[in-house]
Amino acid sequence: MAQSIERAINLIRIAAEHPLTLSEASDVLGVHKSTALRILQTLESARFVRRTGAGTYVFGSGLIELSELALGSMDLRQLASAHLRVLQRQTGHTVHLAQLTGDEIVYVDKVDSSAFDAVKLPSRIGRAVSIHASAASKVILAHLSQEERDRLLSHVTFERYTSTTFADRESFDAELTRVAERGWATDDGEHDAYVMCVAAPIRDSRGQVIAAVSLTAIEVIASLDQLKEKLPFLLETSALISQELGFTPESSTEPPAS
């Protein structure tokens, strides 16, 4: 198994250097052409290699996207760190940074509130955000293309966690339209009835929304309306982090809201 993986890795490296024929792939892998073809087709389905019109195989975009994602994740957290901590000091509430990673939206940083509510918040770095019941996910989904949004939501079960959860696709899409129009999102106890949250988008150098920054508190500490009063600080923070990532208003390639 280890040898097979090593050969597949070598195959991808060679494809990055020059177009690879089926015969060359067969030699590199040490297998019959029919087996080599199946392996190439598997790599092609993952976009690790790409078949050209000439029938050869070259390096695919899937690996480029993975490398950009890994670098982006490291850069995002590093560039956002100081801004998140300033926001926490300005507002006194817990601050989250969530990023779209593959098919999930994941917390990549968290700055806890000094108030006692922080220990009761269920979030943690590395944990996936509820895709239909969180402000962070809503603000990211609201700015994606319809195709990408459909892909991410196609397998979601719209479970009703609380009385305020958007428990069907139609009502959730209507909420995403509202979020796109105003530029920020709320979570009115939609996953945990006692947790309130507001979130704003973070854009990369292409103007695409790739992440969200949010303020979170339990309701006995701050109601949703009280969190909304902190929106100027939140929106300023999201703008500053976006600038750190190279965003300018002229660089936006975001699709129009649907």
Secondary structure, 3 states (H helix, E strand, C coil): CHHHHHHHHHHHHHHHHCCECHHHHHHHHCCCHHHHHHHHHHHHHCCCEEECCCCCEEECHHHHHHHHHHHHHHHHHHHHHHHHHHHHHHHCCEEEEEEEECCEEEEEEEECCCCHHHHHCCCCCCCECCCCCCHHHHHHHCCCCHHHHHHHHCCCCCCCCCCCCCCCHHHHHHHHHHHHHHCCEEEECCCCCCEEEEEEEEECCCCCEEEEEEEEEECCCCCHHHHHCCHHHHHHHHHHHHHHCCCCHHHCCCCCCC
